[in-house]
């Protein structure tokens, strides 16, 4: 008795293989493998012919088989502290773009700005036997990062409270970025510059230090003032008090808090920038979508994400020395503080 072949079995048997590519391209199976993984020993014309044949017949390398050969999963994890700040999601997108170019897939997890949740998510990713993890956060304590690095390579985008042995990091020069904001506002004639900063984390502290140092450098130490959100998350009481005392410029820790200042100004008929100049930090997509558009300190997110993947690949390949890279920010001037 014979049975009809199941549709799924037919689909599996019809799937193109590396042998099919080799046969149609007139080369060996090993040469196809070398060409498709970008080996420099394969001539350009040969590689182009092999890639064209693979695309024509719809061949895709079997990820599991490749992982078993290389003893790698070719998957990396990315953990974010926040999904409500566009900066974090844009950095994650940059990491994914760079990983895709390196033929790595990315798994994303959300640490939710708590060390307990972040530790749980990091361990969950590591339990999947990933090749490494990129942590986009300054919320991960050093001991948590070191514990993770004992299981797989870890690269951090952001600031830790200290350089962590065994961990590479890529971050922005936050003190310099804050100075750019204060310098710009001071040059525009503002002396009472309020700093809105609701973060106790390393990046927030560095931006506060940069703000205070720049105010002193301009002889404005008497006007140093930092305000943050109240227990209910509102900025209004402290912000209203500062504006009543003549503060006519705000440098905010990030674009999200700068947008909150713009909302307050709109609700209270305060003209921006004529009555109140506002500068944010990150130069996220939010800076281009507020009205007026937001002057903001730009972090080179694409460069930082790409470099984090490069460092992760170097760690995966066996590099043991630590790298801690700091990227220079720049100020992007828009309508909120021309």
C-alpha positions as CSV (number, residue, x, y, z in Angstrom):
1,X,0.0,0.0,0.0
2,X,1.3,3.5,-0.8
3,X,0.5,6.7,0.9
4,X,0.3,10.2,-0.6
5,X,3.3,12.3,0.2
6,X,2.5,14.9,2.9
7,X,2.6,18.5,1.7
8,X,5.1,19.5,4.4
9,X,7.4,16.7,3.3
10,X,7.2,17.8,-0.3
11,X,8.0,21.4,0.8
12,X,11.0,20.2,2.7
13,X,12.4,18.0,0.0
14,X,11.9,20.9,-2.6
15,X,14.0,23.2,-0.5
16,X,17.2,24.2,-2.4
17,X,20.4,23.0,-0.9
18,X,24.0,24.0,-1.2
19,X,24.5,21.1,-3.6
20,X,22.0,22.6,-5.9
21,X,23.8,26.0,-5.8
22,X,27.1,24.3,-6.5
23,X,25.7,22.2,-9.4
24,X,24.1,25.1,-11.1
25,X,27.1,27.5,-10.6
26,X,29.5,24.8,-11.8
27,X,31.7,24.9,-8.6
28,X,32.3,22.8,-5.6
29,X,30.1,22.8,-2.5
30,X,33.0,24.0,-0.4
31,X,33.6,27.0,-2.7
32,X,29.9,27.9,-2.4
33,X,30.2,27.8,1.4
34,X,33.3,30.1,1.3
35,X,31.7,32.5,-1.1
36,X,28.5,32.9,0.9
37,X,30.3,33.6,4.1
38,X,32.4,36.3,2.4
39,X,35.8,34.6,2.4
40,X,38.3,36.9,0.7
41,X,40.0,34.0,-1.1
42,X,37.0,33.7,-3.5
43,X,37.3,35.8,-6.6
44,X,34.9,38.6,-7.1
45,X,33.4,37.2,-10.3
46,X,33.0,33.7,-8.9
47,X,31.4,35.1,-5.7
48,X,29.0,37.2,-7.8
49,X,28.0,34.2,-9.9
50,X,27.4,32.0,-6.8
51,X,25.4,34.7,-5.0
52,X,23.3,35.2,-8.1
53,X,22.5,31.5,-8.4
54,X,21.7,31.2,-4.7
55,X,19.2,34.1,-5.1
56,X,17.7,32.7,-8.3
57,X,16.9,29.3,-6.7
58,X,16.0,30.7,-3.3
59,X,18.8,29.0,-1.3
60,X,19.3,30.1,2.3
61,X,22.0,28.6,4.5
62,X,20.7,26.3,7.2
63,X,21.3,28.4,10.3
64,X,21.3,25.5,12.7
65,X,23.8,23.5,10.7
66,X,26.0,26.5,10.4
67,X,25.8,27.1,14.1
68,X,26.8,23.5,14.9
69,X,29.8,23.7,12.5
70,X,31.0,27.0,14.0
71,X,30.0,26.2,17.6
72,X,28.0,29.4,17.7
73,X,24.4,30.3,17.6
74,X,25.0,33.4,15.5
75,X,22.5,35.1,17.8
76,X,23.1,38.0,20.1
77,X,20.9,39.6,22.8
78,X,20.1,43.3,23.2
79,X,18.7,44.5,26.5
80,X,17.2,47.9,27.0
81,X,16.5,49.8,30.1
82,X,13.5,51.6,28.6
83,X,11.2,51.4,25.6
84,X,9.5,54.7,26.2
85,X,12.6,56.8,25.4
86,X,13.3,56.9,21.6
87,X,17.0,57.1,22.3
88,X,17.1,53.5,23.6
89,X,15.0,52.1,20.7
90,X,17.1,54.0,18.1
91,X,20.3,52.6,19.6
92,X,18.8,49.1,19.5
93,X,17.9,49.6,15.9
94,X,21.5,50.6,15.1
95,X,22.8,47.5,16.9
96,X,20.4,45.3,14.9
97,X,21.5,46.9,11.6
98,X,25.2,46.3,12.4
99,X,24.4,42.7,13.6
100,X,22.5,42.0,10.4
101,X,25.5,43.0,8.3
102,X,27.6,40.6,10.3
103,X,25.0,37.9,9.7
104,X,23.8,37.8,13.3
105,X,20.2,37.7,14.4
106,X,19.1,39.8,17.4
107,X,16.9,39.0,20.4
108,X,15.5,41.9,22.3
109,X,14.6,42.2,26.0
110,X,13.3,45.0,28.2
111,X,14.9,45.6,31.6
112,X,12.2,48.1,32.7
113,X,14.7,50.3,34.6
114,X,15.0,48.0,37.5
115,X,18.1,46.0,38.4
116,X,16.0,43.0,39.4
117,X,14.1,42.9,36.1
118,X,17.3,43.5,34.1
119,X,19.1,40.7,35.8
120,X,16.2,38.4,35.1
121,X,16.2,39.4,31.4
122,X,19.9,39.0,31.0
123,X,19.9,35.5,32.5
124,X,16.9,34.6,30.3
125,X,18.9,35.6,27.3
126,X,22.0,33.8,28.4
127,X,20.0,30.7,29.0
128,X,19.4,30.6,25.2
129,X,23.1,30.1,24.7
130,X,23.6,33.4,22.8
131,X,27.0,34.3,21.5
132,X,26.9,37.6,23.4
133,X,24.9,40.5,24.8
134,X,24.7,44.2,24.2
135,X,23.4,46.1,27.2
136,X,21.9,49.5,26.3
137,X,21.6,50.9,29.8
138,X,23.3,52.6,32.7
139,X,21.0,50.7,35.1
140,X,23.0,47.5,35.2
141,X,25.2,47.3,38.3
142,X,28.9,46.3,37.8
143,X,28.5,43.0,39.6
144,X,25.5,42.0,37.4
145,X,27.6,42.8,34.2
146,X,30.5,40.7,35.5
147,X,28.3,37.8,36.3
148,X,26.9,37.9,32.8
149,X,30.4,38.2,31.3
150,X,31.4,34.9,32.9
151,X,28.8,33.2,30.7
152,X,29.1,35.2,27.4
153,X,30.8,38.3,26.1
154,X,29.1,41.5,27.1
155,X,29.3,45.1,25.7
156,X,27.6,48.0,27.3
157,X,26.3,51.1,25.5
158,X,26.0,53.7,28.2
159,X,27.8,54.6,31.4
160,X,28.4,52.3,34.4
161,X,29.3,53.7,37.8
162,X,32.8,52.5,37.1
163,X,34.8,50.7,34.5
164,X,34.0,47.0,34.8
165,X,36.7,44.4,34.3
166,X,35.9,42.0,31.5
167,X,33.3,44.4,29.9
168,X,33.7,46.6,26.9
169,X,31.7,49.9,26.8
170,X,30.7,52.5,24.3
171,X,29.3,55.8,25.5
172,X,28.9,59.4,24.8
173,X,31.0,62.2,26.5
174,X,28.1,63.4,28.7
175,X,30.0,66.2,30.5
176,X,31.1,67.6,27.1
177,X,27.6,67.4,25.8
178,X,26.2,69.3,28.7
179,X,28.8,71.9,28.3
180,X,27.8,72.3,24.6
181,X,24.2,73.1,25.7
182,X,25.2,75.6,28.4
183,X,27.8,77.3,26.1
184,X,25.1,77.7,23.4
185,X,22.6,79.2,25.8
186,X,25.1,81.5,27.4
187,X,26.3,82.7,24.0
188,X,22.6,83.6,23.2
189,X,22.5,85.8,26.3
190,X,20.9,83.5,28.9
191,X,22.4,83.5,32.4
192,X,19.6,81.9,34.4
193,X,19.8,78.4,32.9
194,X,17.8,75.7,34.7
195,X,18.8,72.1,34.5
196,X,16.0,69.5,34.5
197,X,17.4,66.2,35.5
198,X,15.4,63.4,37.1
199,X,18.0,60.6,36.9
200,X,20.3,59.3,39.7
201,X,22.1,57.1,37.2
202,X,25.6,57.6,35.9
203,X,24.7,59.3,32.6
204,X,22.3,61.7,34.4
205,X,24.9,62.5,37.0
206,X,27.6,63.1,34.4
207,X,25.3,65.6,32.5
208,X,24.6,67.4,35.8
209,X,28.3,67.6,36.5
210,X,28.9,69.0,33.0
211,X,26.1,71.5,33.4
212,X,27.5,72.8,36.8
213,X,31.1,72.9,35.5
214,X,30.0,74.9,32.4
215,X,27.9,77.3,34.5
216,X,30.9,78.0,36.7
217,X,33.1,78.4,33.6
218,X,30.8,81.2,32.4
219,X,30.7,82.9,35.8
220,X,27.1,81.8,36.4
221,X,27.6,79.7,39.5
222,X,25.1,81.8,41.4
223,X,22.4,80.6,39.0
224,X,23.1,76.9,39.1
225,X,19.8,75.2,39.8
226,X,18.7,71.6,39.2
227,X,15.1,70.4,39.3
228,X,13.6,67.0,38.9
229,X,10.2,65.4,38.7
230,X,8.2,65.1,41.9
231,X,6.9,61.8,43.4
232,X,4.0,61.9,41.0
233,X,6.3,62.4,38.0
234,X,5.3,66.1,37.5
235,X,7.8,68.9,36.8
236,X,5.3,71.7,37.3
237,X,5.9,73.0,40.9
238,X,9.7,73.4,40.7
239,X,9.6,74.5,37.1
240,X,7.0,77.1,37.8
241,X,9.0,78.4,40.8
242,X,12.2,78.7,38.7
243,X,10.4,80.6,35.9
244,X,8.8,82.9,38.4
245,X,12.4,83.7,39.6
246,X,13.4,84.8,36.1
247,X,14.9,81.6,34.6
248,X,14.5,81.9,30.9
249,X,16.4,78.9,29.6
250,X,16.2,75.1,30.3
251,X,18.8,72.4,29.6
252,X,17.1,69.0,30.1
253,X,18.7,65.7,30.7
254,X,17.1,64.1,27.7
255,X,14.6,64.9,24.9
256,X,11.7,63.3,26.8
257,X,12.1,65.7,29.7
258,X,12.7,68.6,27.3
259,X,9.4,67.7,25.6
260,X,7.7,67.9,29.0
261,X,9.1,71.4,29.4
262,X,7.7,72.3,26.0
263,X,4.3,70.9,27.0
264,X,4.4,73.0,30.2
265,X,5.2,76.1,28.1
266,X,2.4,75.4,25.7
267,X,-0.1,74.9,28.6
268,X,0.9,78.2,30.2
269,X,1.2,80.4,27.1
270,X,5.0,80.7,27.5
271,X,6.5,81.5,24.1
272,X,9.4,79.2,23.0
273,X,12.0,80.4,22.3
274,X,11.2,84.1,22.9
275,X,10.3,83.7,26.6
276,X,11.9,80.4,27.3
277,X,14.7,78.6,25.4
278,X,14.8,74.8,25.7
279,X,17.7,72.4,24.9
280,X,17.4,68.6,25.1
281,X,19.8,65.7,25.0
282,X,20.1,62.7,22.7
283,X,18.8,64.3,19.4
284,X,16.3,61.5,19.1
285,X,13.4,61.4,16.6
286,X,11.4,63.3,19.3
287,X,13.6,66.3,18.8
288,X,12.5,66.5,15.2
289,X,8.8,66.0,15.9
290,X,8.1,68.5,18.7
291,X,6.9,72.0,17.9
292,X,9.0,74.0,18.0
293,X,11.6,71.5,16.9
294,X,14.0,70.9,19.7
295,X,17.6,72.0,19.9
296,X,19.4,68.9,21.3
297,X,22.8,67.4,22.0
298,X,23.4,64.6,19.4
299,X,24.7,61.2,20.4
300,X,26.1,59.3,17.5
301,X,23.8,56.4,17.9
302,X,24.5,54.6,14.6
303,X,28.3,54.8,15.3
304,X,27.9,53.6,18.9
305,X,25.6,50.7,17.9
306,X,28.0,49.6,15.1
307,X,31.0,49.8,17.3
308,X,29.3,47.8,20.1
309,X,28.7,45.0,17.6
310,X,32.4,45.2,16.4
311,X,33.6,44.9,20.0
312,X,31.2,42.1,20.7
313,X,32.5,40.1,17.7
314,X,36.1,40.7,18.8
315,X,35.2,39.4,22.3
316,X,33.5,36.3,20.7
317,X,36.7,35.7,18.7
318,X,38.8,35.7,21.9
319,X,40.0,39.2,22.7
320,X,40.5,39.5,26.4
321,X,41.7,43.1,27.0
322,X,39.0,45.7,27.8
323,X,38.0,48.6,25.6
324,X,36.1,51.7,26.9
325,X,35.3,54.1,24.1
326,X,33.9,57.6,24.5
327,X,32.3,59.3,21.5
328,X,32.2,63.0,21.0
329,X,28.7,64.7,21.0
330,X,27.6,67.7,18.9
331,X,24.9,70.2,19.3
332,X,22.0,70.3,16.7
333,X,20.4,73.8,16.8
334,X,16.7,74.1,16.0
335,X,13.9,76.4,16.7
336,X,13.5,75.8,20.5
337,X,16.9,77.5,21.2
338,X,18.3,79.2,18.1
